[in-house]
Amino acid sequence: MVQSCPRLPRFKNRHIGETCVLVCNGPSLNKMDLEPLKHQTVIGLNKIHLGVEKFGFYPKYLVAVNEKVIGQSAQDIAAMNCVKFISNKGAQHVPADALTYHINTKSPPARFCRDITAGIREGGTVTYAALQIAYFMGFARVVIIGMDHRFDFSGKPHEAHHMKGPDVNHFSPAYFSGQTWDNPDLQRSEESYRIAREIFAAEGREIIDATLDGGCEIFVKHQLSDILGG
């Protein structure tokens, strides 16, 4: 069996009962006031490093599971001064260190992994991987932003394509520009989100979608300013 980092148990219920903000990478971030995130526990995804200076906040945690993404941004991810949860598929690009933890995504034991020491399920989107990590850390409320859930692409889900020109699907036009990316699988993502929603709700926890004009209809929606009091 593929093993995850043996140091992962230290994160069990580290944030029990708390709120975190899960920052996805959609272009809607560019239209939001993200100043309040300076005072929140933020979980950033994938290439969030491209926006930290512009947005004015810094994540406490980073999650990346797609091997292409990890390989393309290996040096930038390694340089991030936060705790990083990286798929073991990309372990050769970003070695383990004091802030970097490899998690098994090659052979996860469940559809939603409550115990990330055994692995996490990608579920078609890094957002789902991050929700499992947030669950393990005990967060009672996960607020998602930047999950636009709409993409301009051609071909089938998971097909790899070389992106020419600026990236219109993410907050930075340089996100995948000139690089290869995998087409999204929105149907599988929604299936995963429904599972996460039910598991959180069954324990009195909640997932809130505060994405500005987001296209996902799985989670209850609120404005970020209403939630954080900004």
C-alpha positions as CSV (number, residue, x, y, z in Angstrom):
1,M,0.0,0.0,0.0
2,V,1.2,3.5,-0.8
3,Q,1.9,5.4,2.4
4,S,1.4,9.1,3.2
5,C,3.7,11.2,5.3
6,P,4.0,9.7,8.8
7,R,3.9,13.2,10.3
8,L,0.3,13.8,9.2
9,P,-1.4,12.7,12.5
10,R,-0.2,16.0,14.1
11,F,-3.0,17.8,12.1
12,K,-5.8,15.7,13.5
13,N,-8.4,18.2,14.9
14,R,-5.8,21.0,15.0
15,H,-8.6,23.5,14.2
16,I,-11.6,21.8,15.7
17,G,-14.7,24.0,15.7
18,E,-13.0,26.8,13.7
19,T,-13.7,28.4,10.3
20,C,-11.4,28.3,7.3
21,V,-11.5,30.0,3.9
22,L,-10.7,27.7,1.0
23,V,-9.4,29.8,-1.9
24,C,-9.9,28.2,-5.3
25,N,-8.3,29.8,-8.4
26,G,-11.2,31.1,-10.5
27,P,-11.1,34.6,-12.2
28,S,-13.9,35.8,-9.8
29,L,-11.1,36.4,-7.2
30,N,-10.1,39.4,-9.2
31,K,-13.5,41.0,-8.5
32,M,-13.5,40.4,-4.7
33,D,-12.2,42.3,-1.7
34,L,-9.9,39.8,-0.2
35,E,-8.4,42.1,2.4
36,P,-10.4,40.3,5.2
37,L,-8.5,37.1,4.5
38,K,-5.5,38.5,6.3
39,H,-7.2,37.6,9.5
40,Q,-8.5,34.2,8.5
41,T,-7.2,30.7,8.3
42,V,-6.7,30.3,4.6
43,I,-6.3,27.1,2.6
44,G,-4.9,28.0,-0.9
45,L,-4.9,25.7,-3.9
46,N,-2.5,24.9,-6.7
47,K,-0.9,28.0,-8.1
48,I,-2.3,30.5,-5.5
49,H,1.3,31.8,-5.3
50,L,0.6,33.8,-8.4
51,G,-1.9,35.9,-6.5
52,V,-0.7,36.4,-3.0
53,E,1.0,39.7,-3.6
54,K,-1.9,41.1,-5.6
55,F,-4.6,39.8,-3.2
56,G,-2.8,40.8,0.0
57,F,-3.2,37.6,2.0
58,Y,-1.0,34.6,2.6
59,P,-2.3,31.0,3.0
60,K,-1.6,29.0,6.1
61,Y,-2.0,25.8,4.1
62,L,-1.5,24.9,0.5
63,V,-3.0,21.9,-1.3
64,A,-1.9,20.6,-4.7
65,V,-2.6,17.1,-6.1
66,N,-2.4,17.4,-9.9
67,E,1.0,16.2,-11.1
68,K,1.2,18.7,-14.0
69,V,0.4,21.6,-11.7
70,I,3.0,20.4,-9.1
71,G,5.7,19.9,-11.8
72,Q,5.0,23.3,-13.4
73,S,5.2,25.2,-10.1
74,A,7.7,23.1,-8.2
75,Q,10.1,25.9,-7.2
76,D,7.3,28.3,-6.3
77,I,5.4,25.7,-4.3
78,A,8.6,24.7,-2.4
79,A,9.3,28.4,-1.7
80,M,5.9,29.0,-0.1
81,N,6.2,29.7,3.6
82,C,3.2,27.7,4.7
83,V,2.3,24.1,5.4
84,K,1.9,22.2,2.0
85,F,-0.1,19.1,1.4
86,I,1.2,17.6,-1.9
87,S,0.1,14.4,-3.7
88,N,2.6,11.7,-3.7
89,K,2.2,11.7,-7.5
90,G,4.3,14.9,-7.5
91,A,6.7,13.9,-4.7
92,Q,9.6,13.9,-7.1
93,H,9.0,17.6,-7.9
94,V,8.5,18.9,-4.4
95,P,10.4,16.7,-1.8
96,A,9.2,16.5,1.8
97,D,10.6,18.9,4.3
98,A,9.6,20.6,7.5
99,L,6.6,22.3,5.8
100,T,5.8,19.8,3.1
101,Y,3.7,16.7,3.6
102,H,3.1,14.1,0.9
103,I,-0.4,12.5,0.9
104,N,-1.4,9.2,-0.9
105,T,-3.7,10.0,-3.8
106,K,-2.7,6.9,-5.8
107,S,-4.7,4.4,-3.8
108,P,-7.1,6.3,-1.4
109,P,-9.1,3.9,0.9
110,A,-12.5,5.7,0.6
111,R,-14.6,7.9,-1.6
112,F,-14.2,10.6,1.1
113,C,-11.3,10.0,3.4
114,R,-12.0,11.1,6.9
115,D,-8.5,10.1,7.9
116,I,-5.9,11.6,5.5
117,T,-3.1,9.6,7.0
118,A,-4.3,6.8,4.8
119,G,-4.8,9.0,1.8
120,I,-7.2,11.4,0.1
121,R,-9.5,11.0,-2.9
122,E,-9.0,13.6,-5.7
123,G,-12.6,13.3,-6.8
124,G,-12.0,15.3,-10.0
125,T,-10.9,18.5,-8.4
126,V,-8.3,19.7,-5.9
127,T,-11.1,21.4,-4.0
128,Y,-12.4,18.0,-3.0
129,A,-9.0,17.0,-1.8
130,A,-8.8,20.1,0.3
131,L,-12.2,19.5,1.8
132,Q,-11.0,16.1,3.1
133,I,-8.0,17.8,4.7
134,A,-10.2,20.5,6.3
135,Y,-12.4,17.8,7.7
136,F,-9.4,16.0,9.2
137,M,-8.2,19.2,10.8
138,G,-11.6,19.6,12.5
139,F,-12.9,22.8,10.8
140,A,-16.6,23.2,11.6
141,R,-17.1,25.6,8.7
142,V,-15.4,25.8,5.4
143,V,-16.0,28.9,3.3
144,I,-15.2,28.4,-0.4
145,I,-14.3,31.3,-2.7
146,G,-13.0,31.4,-6.3
147,M,-14.9,28.2,-7.2
148,D,-16.3,29.6,-10.4
149,H,-17.2,26.2,-11.7
150,R,-17.2,27.2,-15.4
151,F,-14.4,26.8,-17.9
152,D,-13.8,27.6,-21.5
153,F,-12.3,24.4,-23.0
154,S,-12.8,21.9,-25.9
155,G,-12.6,18.1,-25.8
156,K,-13.5,15.6,-23.2
157,P,-12.9,15.8,-19.4
158,H,-9.3,15.0,-18.3
159,E,-7.9,15.4,-21.8
160,A,-4.6,17.2,-21.8
161,H,-4.3,20.3,-23.9
162,H,-1.5,22.9,-24.5
163,M,-2.9,26.3,-23.7
164,K,-2.1,29.0,-26.2
165,G,-2.6,32.6,-25.2
166,P,-3.8,33.9,-21.9
167,D,-5.6,31.7,-19.4
168,V,-9.2,32.9,-19.1
169,N,-10.2,30.2,-16.6
170,H,-8.1,31.3,-13.7
171,F,-7.3,34.5,-11.8
172,S,-4.0,34.9,-13.6
173,P,-3.7,35.0,-17.4
174,A,-0.3,33.3,-16.9
175,Y,-1.8,30.4,-14.9
176,F,-1.6,27.8,-17.7
177,S,-0.5,30.0,-20.6
178,G,2.0,28.1,-22.7
179,Q,1.6,25.0,-20.6
180,T,-0.3,21.8,-20.6
181,W,-3.4,21.4,-18.5
182,D,-6.1,18.8,-18.0
183,N,-9.7,19.5,-19.0
184,P,-12.0,19.8,-16.0
185,D,-14.6,17.2,-15.1
186,L,-17.5,19.2,-13.7
187,Q,-19.9,16.3,-13.4
188,R,-17.4,14.3,-11.3
189,S,-16.6,17.3,-9.3
190,E,-20.3,17.9,-8.4
191,E,-20.7,14.2,-7.4
192,S,-17.7,14.7,-5.1
193,Y,-19.1,17.9,-3.6
194,R,-22.4,16.3,-2.8
195,I,-20.6,13.6,-0.8
196,A,-18.6,16.2,1.1
197,R,-21.7,18.2,1.8
198,E,-23.5,15.3,3.3
199,I,-20.6,14.1,5.4
200,F,-20.0,17.6,6.9
201,A,-23.7,18.1,7.5
202,A,-24.1,14.7,9.2
203,E,-21.7,16.0,11.9
204,G,-23.2,19.4,12.3
205,R,-20.5,21.0,10.2
206,E,-21.1,23.1,7.0
207,I,-19.6,24.0,3.7
208,I,-20.5,27.5,2.4
209,D,-20.0,28.7,-1.2
210,A,-19.1,32.4,-1.1
211,T,-17.8,32.5,-4.7
212,L,-18.8,35.7,-6.5
213,D,-21.3,34.6,-9.2
214,G,-20.2,31.0,-8.9
215,G,-21.7,28.4,-11.2
216,C,-21.8,25.5,-8.6
217,E,-25.2,24.8,-7.0
218,I,-24.2,22.1,-4.6
219,F,-23.5,24.2,-1.4
220,V,-25.5,26.8,0.4
221,K,-24.4,30.3,-0.8
222,H,-23.6,33.5,1.1
223,Q,-21.6,36.6,0.5
224,L,-18.1,36.6,2.0
225,S,-18.6,39.9,3.7
226,D,-21.7,38.6,5.5
227,I,-19.8,35.6,6.7
228,L,-16.7,37.3,7.9
229,G,-18.3,40.5,9.0
230,G,-16.2,42.6,6.5
